[in-house]
Amino acid sequence: MAKFIKIETTQFGIDLYDTTAKSIEHHSTQLKQRMAWLKFINGIEPAATAMGIKLPFDEYRFVLDYDAMVNISILDLALLVRQFYIAQHHWEKLYFSKQGYALIYEAISKINQYNKDLYTSLGQRSDTGLNQYKLIIDRIKLYKGTYDFEGIIREVRNRVASHIEDFKVYYSIINSIDIDKSLLVMTEFVHILNSLEDTITILLTCFQSDLAKHASLNSGFEETL
C-alpha cells in the first residue's frame, strides 16, 4: 500500500513553493538565454577580427561565465530550499543543509576569486552597477560573519560534502548543523545572489550597447540577451 506524506500547509509554505517555482522557471530560462548569447559571442568573434572591429570578447565571456555560476547557484539553492521544507526526517534536513552549505561555500569562493575582475568591469562601465556591487560585497561580509562561514559552512564543505576523511568525523560535523537556521542560511544567500544577478544584468546591457554599434555583427543578438 502506498504511503502518503502529509505536508503541513501554511501561508509560509505556500509562499515558499510559489517563490521557488518562479525562481526555477525564471533562472533556468535565463541560463539558457545566457548560454545562447555566449555561443553567439564566440560565433561573431572571427568575423569581428576579420573586419578589424575591436570588442572585449574576453570580458564578455568572463561575465557570461560568472553569470552562469550565479544562475546555477540560485537554481540549485531554490531546489534545496523546497526539498528542505517538505523533508519529514531530521536526517533529510541535514542532507539538504549539507548540500546547501557546500554550494554556498563554492559560490562565495568564486565571488571572492573574481571580485577584482568584476569590480574592474563595472567600474569601467557603470557607476550605478559598481555602487550596487559594493553593497553586495558588504552584505556577503556580514552574511559570512552571521552564519559562521569560516566555521560550520567551511567544515561541512571540506570534511563532509566534498571529502569524507572519516565517518565518525562526518557524523559529528553533519550533526552540528543547526537545522533551525538552515532555511534562513540558504534563502538569505539566494537573496544576495538575486541582487548580484541584477547587477550583472547592468553589464550585459552595456555589452548590448557595444554590439548595437556594429549592425553587421548584431543580427540575432536581441533574441539571445
Backbone as numpy.savetxt, mean C-alpha at the origin, in Angstrom:
# Nx Ny Nz CAx CAy CAz Cx Cy Cz
-23.31 -32.99 8.06 -24.15 -31.80 8.06 -23.27 -30.54 8.06
-23.63 -29.60 7.22 -22.86 -28.36 7.13 -23.00 -27.56 8.41
-21.92 -26.95 8.81 -21.91 -26.10 10.00 -21.92 -24.64 9.57
-22.90 -23.88 10.04 -23.00 -22.49 9.68 -22.28 -21.63 10.72
-21.51 -20.70 10.24 -20.78 -19.79 11.13 -21.65 -18.58 11.39
-21.86 -18.28 12.65 -22.66 -17.11 13.01 -21.76 -15.90 13.20
-22.04 -14.87 12.46 -21.27 -13.64 12.55 -22.17 -12.54 13.08
-21.74 -11.93 14.17 -22.54 -10.87 14.77 -22.66 -9.69 13.81
-23.89 -9.24 13.58 -24.14 -8.11 12.70 -24.22 -6.83 13.51
-23.28 -5.95 13.28 -23.28 -4.65 13.94 -23.10 -3.59 12.87
-23.38 -2.35 13.22 -23.19 -1.27 12.25 -21.71 -1.15 11.89
-20.85 -1.37 12.89 -19.41 -1.34 12.62 -19.04 -2.40 11.58
-19.57 -3.62 11.77 -19.27 -4.70 10.84 -19.78 -4.42 9.44
-21.00 -3.87 9.37 -21.57 -3.52 8.06 -20.72 -2.47 7.37
-20.33 -1.45 8.13 -19.50 -0.38 7.56 -18.14 -0.92 7.14
-17.56 -1.80 7.96 -16.25 -2.37 7.63 -16.33 -3.18 6.35
-17.36 -4.00 6.23 -17.52 -4.82 5.02 -17.70 -3.94 3.79
-18.52 -2.90 3.94 -18.77 -2.00 2.82 -17.49 -1.28 2.41
-16.76 -0.80 3.40 -15.53 -0.05 3.13 -14.47 -0.93 2.48
-14.27 -2.14 3.02 -13.25 -3.01 2.46 -13.63 -3.48 1.06
-14.91 -3.73 0.83 -15.35 -4.15 -0.51 -15.08 -3.05 -1.53
-15.40 -1.82 -1.17 -15.15 -0.69 -2.08 -13.66 -0.48 -2.30
-12.89 -0.65 -1.22 -11.44 -0.47 -1.33 -10.83 -1.52 -2.26
-11.25 -2.76 -2.11 -10.73 -3.83 -2.95 -11.08 -3.59 -4.42
-12.32 -3.21 -4.67 -12.75 -2.94 -6.04 -11.96 -1.77 -6.63
-11.85 -0.69 -5.87 -11.17 0.52 -6.37 -9.70 0.26 -6.64
-9.01 -0.31 -5.68 -7.56 -0.44 -5.81 -7.15 -1.57 -6.75
-7.97 -2.59 -6.91 -7.65 -3.61 -7.91 -7.78 -3.03 -9.31
-8.81 -2.21 -9.52 -8.97 -1.52 -10.81 -7.83 -0.54 -11.04
-7.49 0.20 -10.00 -6.42 1.20 -10.12 -5.08 0.54 -10.39
-4.81 -0.59 -9.73 -3.56 -1.30 -9.96 -3.46 -1.76 -11.41
-4.55 -2.27 -11.93 -4.58 -2.71 -13.33 -4.31 -1.54 -14.27
-4.89 -0.38 -13.97 -4.67 0.81 -14.80 -3.22 1.26 -14.76
-2.65 1.25 -13.55 -1.26 1.68 -13.41 -0.31 0.75 -14.17
-0.58 -0.54 -14.13 0.26 -1.48 -14.85 0.12 -1.30 -16.37
-1.08 -0.93 -16.79 -1.29 -0.62 -18.22 -0.49 0.61 -18.61
-0.43 1.58 -17.71 0.34 2.78 -17.98 1.83 2.47 -18.05
2.30 1.61 -17.15 3.71 1.23 -17.16 4.07 0.56 -18.50
3.18 -0.30 -18.96 3.39 -0.93 -20.27 3.42 0.11 -21.38
2.53 1.08 -21.28 2.46 2.16 -22.26 3.75 2.98 -22.25
4.22 3.34 -21.06 5.44 4.13 -20.92 6.64 3.39 -21.53
6.77 2.11 -21.21 7.86 1.31 -21.77 7.75 1.21 -23.29
6.52 1.18 -23.79 6.30 1.05 -25.22 6.66 2.29 -26.02
6.49 3.47 -25.44 6.75 4.71 -26.18 8.18 5.21 -26.02
8.92 4.66 -25.07 10.28 5.17 -24.84 11.17 5.07 -26.07
11.19 3.94 -26.80 12.04 3.88 -28.00 11.68 4.95 -29.04
10.39 5.19 -29.24 9.97 6.20 -30.21 10.39 7.59 -29.76
10.24 7.86 -28.47 10.64 9.16 -27.94 12.14 9.38 -28.12
12.91 8.36 -27.85 14.36 8.45 -28.01 14.73 8.70 -29.46
14.06 7.98 -30.37 14.33 8.14 -31.80 14.00 9.54 -32.29
12.98 10.17 -31.70 12.57 11.52 -32.12 13.29 12.62 -31.34
14.18 12.20 -30.43 14.93 13.19 -29.67 14.12 13.85 -28.57
13.03 13.20 -28.15 12.18 13.74 -27.07 12.72 13.24 -25.74
13.12 14.16 -24.89 13.70 13.79 -23.60 12.63 13.86 -22.51
12.30 12.70 -21.97 11.34 12.60 -20.88 11.94 11.72 -19.77
11.58 11.96 -18.52 12.17 11.20 -17.40 11.53 9.82 -17.22
11.81 8.93 -18.16 11.18 7.61 -18.13 11.54 6.81 -16.88
12.78 6.95 -16.40 13.16 6.23 -15.18 12.34 6.71 -13.99
12.07 8.00 -13.94 11.24 8.55 -12.86 9.82 8.02 -12.98
9.29 7.99 -14.20 7.94 7.44 -14.41 7.85 6.01 -13.89
8.85 5.19 -14.25 8.84 3.79 -13.84 8.95 3.65 -12.32
9.83 4.46 -11.73 9.99 4.40 -10.28 8.68 4.71 -9.56
8.02 5.78 -9.97 6.78 6.18 -9.29 5.68 5.14 -9.51
5.62 4.57 -10.70 4.60 3.56 -10.97 4.87 2.27 -10.17
6.13 1.89 -10.05 6.48 0.74 -9.21 6.11 1.00 -7.75
6.42 2.19 -7.29 6.11 2.59 -5.91 4.59 2.57 -5.71
3.88 3.09 -6.68 2.42 3.14 -6.60 1.82 1.74 -6.58
2.43 0.83 -7.32 1.96 -0.56 -7.31 2.12 -1.15 -5.91
3.24 -0.87 -5.25 3.46 -1.35 -3.89 2.38 -0.83 -2.95
2.03 0.44 -3.09 1.01 1.03 -2.22 -0.35 0.39 -2.47
-0.73 0.25 -3.72 -2.02 -0.35 -4.04 -2.12 -1.80 -3.59
-1.05 -2.58 -3.79 -1.06 -3.98 -3.38 -1.14 -4.08 -1.86
-0.44 -3.22 -1.16 -0.48 -3.22 0.31 -1.88 -2.92 0.81
-2.54 -1.95 0.18 -3.92 -1.61 0.57 -4.84 -2.79 0.30
-4.71 -3.41 -0.86 -5.55 -4.55 -1.21 -5.40 -5.70 -0.21
-4.16 -6.05 0.08 -3.92 -7.18 0.98 -4.39 -6.87 2.40
-4.14 -5.64 2.86 -4.58 -5.27 4.21 -6.10 -5.22 4.31
-6.76 -4.75 3.26 -8.22 -4.72 3.26 -8.79 -6.13 3.42
-8.19 -7.09 2.71 -8.62 -8.48 2.83 -8.35 -9.03 4.22
-7.19 -8.72 4.76 -6.84 -9.21 6.10 -7.75 -8.62 7.17
-8.09 -7.34 7.03 -9.00 -6.69 7.97 -10.36 -7.38 7.97
-10.86 -7.66 6.78 -12.17 -8.31 6.68 -12.15 -9.71 7.27
-11.10 -10.46 6.95 -11.01 -11.82 7.47 -10.79 -11.83 8.99
-10.04 -10.87 9.47 -9.85 -10.76 10.91 -11.18 -10.53 11.62
-11.99 -9.68 11.05 -13.27 -9.33 11.69 -14.21 -10.52 11.79
-14.23 -11.37 10.77 -15.17 -12.50 10.79 -14.56 -13.75 11.44
-13.27 -13.69 11.78 -12.62 -14.85 12.39 -13.30 -15.23 13.69
-13.48 -16.53 13.92 -14.19 -17.03 15.09 -13.25 -17.47 16.21
-12.06 -17.89 15.85 -11.15 -18.47 16.83 -9.98 -17.52 17.10
-9.48 -17.57 18.32 -8.35 -16.72 18.72 -7.16 -16.92 17.79
-6.87 -18.18 17.43 -5.71 -18.45 16.57 -5.90 -17.87 15.18
-7.12 -17.85 14.68 -7.38 -17.20 13.39 -7.00 -15.73 13.45
-7.40 -15.07 14.53 -7.09 -13.65 14.68 -5.59 -13.42 14.79
-4.89 -14.33 15.47 -3.44 -14.23 15.55 -2.82 -14.39 14.16
-3.36 -15.33 13.38 -2.82 -15.57 12.04 -2.98 -14.34 11.15
-4.17 -13.76 11.13 -4.39 -12.59 10.28 -3.62 -11.38 10.79
-3.43 -11.30 12.11 -2.60 -10.24 12.67 -1.15 -10.41 12.20
-0.67 -11.65 12.26 0.70 -11.96 11.83 0.92 -11.51 10.39
-0.01 -11.87 9.51 0.12 -11.49 8.11 0.08 -9.98 7.94
-0.81 -9.33 8.66 -0.93 -7.88 8.57 0.32 -7.17 9.07
0.86 -7.64 10.21 2.06 -7.01 10.77 3.25 -7.16 9.82
3.37 -8.32 9.21 4.47 -8.54 8.28 4.34 -7.62 7.06
3.13 -7.48 6.57 2.89 -6.61 5.41 3.18 -5.15 5.75
2.76 -4.73 6.93 3.01 -3.35 7.37 4.52 -3.11 7.48
5.23 -4.06 8.03 6.68 -3.93 8.15 7.33 -3.76 6.78
6.93 -4.60 5.82 7.51 -4.53 4.48 7.17 -3.20 3.81
5.93 -2.74 3.95 5.52 -1.48 3.32 6.29 -0.30 3.88
6.41 -0.24 5.21 7.14 0.88 5.82 8.62 0.82 5.45
9.17 -0.36 5.36 10.57 -0.50 4.96 10.78 0.04 3.54
9.84 -0.24 2.64 9.93 0.27 1.27 9.76 1.79 1.24
8.83 2.29 2.05 8.63 3.74 2.12 9.91 4.42 2.60
10.54 3.86 3.61 11.81 4.41 4.10 12.90 4.32 3.05
12.96 3.20 2.35 14.00 2.98 1.36 13.95 4.00 0.23
12.74 4.35 -0.19 12.58 5.25 -1.33 12.12 6.65 -0.94
12.27 6.96 0.35 11.81 8.26 0.85 12.48 9.42 0.10
13.79 9.37 -0.04 14.53 10.45 -0.68 14.11 10.63 -2.14
13.93 9.52 -2.86 13.57 9.59 -4.28 12.19 10.21 -4.48
11.22 9.78 -3.65 9.88 10.33 -3.80 9.86 11.80 -3.36
10.59 12.10 -2.33 10.70 13.49 -1.85 11.24 14.39 -2.96
12.28 13.92 -3.65 12.88 14.70 -4.74 11.90 14.89 -5.88
11.21 13.82 -6.27 10.26 13.90 -7.37 9.14 14.88 -7.06
8.60 14.80 -5.86 7.52 15.72 -5.46 8.05 17.15 -5.36
9.25 17.31 -4.83 9.83 18.64 -4.66 10.04 19.36 -5.97
10.29 18.60 -7.02 10.52 19.19 -8.34 9.23 19.52 -9.07
8.11 18.95 -8.59 6.89 19.05 -9.38 5.68 19.67 -8.67
5.59 19.51 -7.36 4.36 19.97 -6.70 4.61 20.33 -5.23
4.47 21.60 -4.90 4.60 22.02 -3.50 3.48 21.40 -2.65
2.28 21.33 -3.23 1.16 20.73 -2.51 1.44 19.27 -2.21
1.89 18.55 -3.21 2.21 17.14 -3.02 3.33 16.93 -2.01
4.36 17.78 -2.07 5.47 17.65 -1.14 5.02 17.90 0.30
4.19 18.91 0.50 3.69 19.21 1.85 2.83 18.06 2.38
2.01 17.48 1.51 1.21 16.33 1.91 2.11 15.16 2.30
3.15 14.96 1.53 4.06 13.85 1.79 4.78 14.03 3.13
5.19 15.24 3.44 5.84 15.51 4.72 4.91 15.16 5.88
3.63 15.49 5.74 2.66 15.16 6.79 2.49 13.65 6.92
2.51 12.95 5.79 2.38 11.49 5.82 3.58 10.86 6.53
4.77 11.35 6.26 5.97 10.82 6.92 5.89 11.06 8.42
5.37 12.22 8.81 5.18 12.50 10.25 4.17 11.52 10.85
3.10 11.22 10.10 2.10 10.26 10.58 2.71 8.87 10.74
3.57 8.49 9.82 4.21 7.17 9.90 5.13 7.10 11.12
5.86 8.18 11.39 6.73 8.21 12.58 5.90 8.04 13.85
4.77 8.75 13.92 3.89 8.63 15.09 3.31 7.23 15.18
2.90 6.70 14.04 2.33 5.34 13.97 3.34 4.31 14.50
4.58 4.42 14.06 5.62 3.47 14.47 5.82 3.48 15.97
5.77 4.67 16.57 5.92 4.76 18.01 4.70 4.24 18.75
3.53 4.56 18.24 2.28 4.17 18.89 2.10 2.66 18.91
2.43 1.99 17.80 2.16 0.56 17.67 3.41 -0.32 17.74
4.47 0.21 18.33 5.67 -0.57 18.63 6.23 -1.24 17.38
6.48 -0.43 16.36 7.01 -0.96 15.10 8.34 -1.67 15.31
9.22 -1.09 16.11 10.54 -1.68 16.32 10.49 -2.88 17.27
9.35 -3.08 17.92 9.19 -4.19 18.83 8.39 -5.32 18.23
7.09 -5.37 18.54 6.26 -6.50 18.15 6.12 -6.65 16.63
5.98 -5.53 15.90 5.80 -5.65 14.45 7.06 -6.21 13.80
8.23 -5.71 14.21 9.49 -6.22 13.68 9.70 -7.69 14.08
9.40 -8.02 15.32 9.59 -9.39 15.80 8.70 -10.36 15.02
7.46 -9.99 14.82 6.53 -10.85 14.08 7.03 -11.07 12.66
7.46 -10.00 12.02 7.93 -10.13 10.63 9.20 -10.97 10.55
10.18 -10.69 11.40 11.48 -11.32 11.28 11.55 -12.74 11.83
10.77 -13.03 12.88 10.96 -14.30 13.58 9.74 -15.22 13.52
8.66 -14.73 12.91 7.43 -15.52 12.82 6.93 -15.63 11.38
6.75 -14.48 10.72 6.13 -14.48 9.40 7.08 -14.88 8.29
8.30 -14.38 8.30 9.22 -14.64 7.19 10.17 -15.79 7.46
10.39 -16.11 8.74 11.36 -17.16 9.07 11.03 -17.72 10.45
10.93 -19.01 10.52 10.68 -19.67 11.81 11.98 -20.27 12.30
12.58 -19.64 13.31 13.85 -20.14 13.82 13.66 -21.26 14.83
12.50 -21.23 15.52 12.21 -22.22 16.56 10.73 -22.12 16.87
10.04 -23.24 16.97 8.59 -23.18 17.15 8.19 -22.70 18.54
9.06 -22.88 19.53 8.77 -22.32 20.85 8.84 -20.79 20.80
9.83 -20.28 20.05 9.94 -18.82 19.86 8.74 -18.32 19.06
8.39 -19.06 18.00 7.23 -18.71 17.19 5.98 -18.58 18.07
5.74 -19.59 18.89 4.55 -19.61 19.73 4.56 -18.45 20.72
5.72 -18.19 21.30 5.83 -17.11 22.28 5.55 -15.75 21.65
6.14 -15.51 20.47 5.98 -14.20 19.83 4.56 -14.00 19.31
4.02 -15.01 18.64 2.68 -14.83 18.06 1.63 -14.66 19.15
1.86 -15.28 20.29 0.92 -15.12 21.40 1.08 -13.80 22.14
2.16 -13.07 21.82 2.34 -11.75 22.43 1.59 -10.66 21.66
1.02 -11.02 20.50 0.23 -10.06 19.74 -1.05 -9.73 20.50
-1.32 -8.47 20.66 -2.54 -8.02 21.33 -3.64 -7.91 20.27
-4.47 -8.95 20.15 -5.46 -8.95 19.08 -6.55 -7.90 19.29
-6.65 -7.36 20.49 -7.61 -6.28 20.71 -7.17 -5.00 19.99
-5.89 -4.93 19.65 -5.36 -3.75 18.94 -5.14 -4.01 17.45
-5.15 -5.28 17.06 -4.75 -5.63 15.70 -5.57 -4.94 14.62
-6.87 -4.89 14.82 -7.74 -4.27 13.81 -7.38 -2.80 13.64
-7.13 -2.12 14.74 -6.75 -0.71 14.68 -5.38 -0.53 14.03
-4.44 -1.41 14.36 -3.10 -1.35 13.77 -3.20 -1.43 12.24
-4.02 -2.34 11.74 -4.13 -2.53 10.29 -4.95 -1.43 9.62
-6.09 -1.07 10.19 -6.95 -0.07 9.54 -6.30 1.31 9.54
-5.59 1.64 10.61 -4.95 2.95 10.64 -3.85 3.04 9.59
-3.15 1.95 9.37 -2.11 1.99 8.33 -2.72 2.06 6.94
-3.88 1.45 6.74 -4.58 1.58 5.46 -4.92 3.05 5.20
-5.34 3.76 6.23 -5.65 5.19 6.07 -4.40 5.96 5.63
-3.26 5.63 6.23 -2.01 6.28 5.84 -1.68 5.98 4.39
-1.83 4.72 3.99 -1.54 4.34 2.61 -2.47 5.03 1.62
-3.73 5.19 1.99 -4.66 5.90 1.12 -4.23 7.34 0.91
-3.76 7.99 1.96 -3.26 9.36 1.84 -2.02 9.40 0.96
-1.16 8.40 1.09 0.03 8.31 0.25 -0.35 8.12 -1.21
-1.35 7.30 -1.46 -1.82 7.09 -2.83 -2.36 8.39 -3.43
-3.08 9.17 -2.64 -3.59 10.46 -3.12 -2.43 11.38 -3.51
-1.35 11.33 -2.73 -0.19 12.18 -3.02 0.51 11.72 -4.29
0.64 10.42 -4.47 1.27 9.89 -5.68 0.46 10.27 -6.91
-0.86 10.31 -6.76 -1.72 10.68 -7.89 -1.39 12.09 -8.40
-0.96 12.96 -7.50 -0.55 14.31 -7.92 0.64 14.20 -8.89
1.59 13.32 -8.56 2.73 13.11 -9.45 2.28 12.54 -10.80
1.37 11.59 -10.76 0.91 10.97 -12.01 0.21 11.99 -12.91
-0.49 12.92 -12.29 -1.13 13.99 -13.06 -0.07 14.87 -13.72
1.03 15.12 -13.00 2.14 15.89 -13.58 2.74 15.14 -14.77
2.88 13.84 -14.64 3.42 13.04 -15.74 2.48 13.11 -16.96
1.21 13.11 -16.67 0.23 13.23 -17.75 0.43 14.54 -18.51
0.71 15.60 -17.77 0.96 16.90 -18.40 2.22 16.87 -19.25
3.25 16.14 -18.78 4.47 15.99 -19.58 4.15 15.38 -20.94
3.42 14.29 -20.91 3.13 13.57 -22.15 2.16 14.32 -23.05
1.29 15.11 -22.44 0.31 15.87 -23.23 0.98 16.87 -24.16
2.22 17.22 -23.86 2.96 18.17 -24.70 3.49 17.51 -25.97
3.39 16.19 -26.02 3.91 15.45 -27.17 2.79 14.57 -27.73
1.96 15.16 -28.55 0.77 14.48 -29.07 1.12 13.18 -29.79
2.29 13.15 -30.45 2.67 11.95 -31.20 2.91 10.75 -30.29
3.19 11.02 -29.01 3.44 9.94 -28.06 2.24 9.63 -27.19
1.28 10.53 -27.18 0.25 10.51 -26.15 -0.97 9.67 -26.48
-1.02 9.10 -27.65 -2.19 8.32 -28.04 -2.40 7.14 -27.09
-3.59 7.08 -26.51 -3.93 5.98 -25.61 -3.59 6.25 -24.17
-2.94 7.35 -23.89 -2.54 7.62 -22.51 -3.71 7.84 -21.59
-4.73 8.57 -22.05 -5.87 8.89 -21.22 -6.56 7.61 -20.70
-6.58 6.58 -21.53 -7.28 5.36 -21.15 -6.50 4.58 -20.09
-5.20 4.84 -19.98 -4.40 4.05 -19.06 -4.12 4.73 -17.74
-4.41 6.00 -17.63 -4.12 6.71 -16.37 -5.15 6.40 -15.31
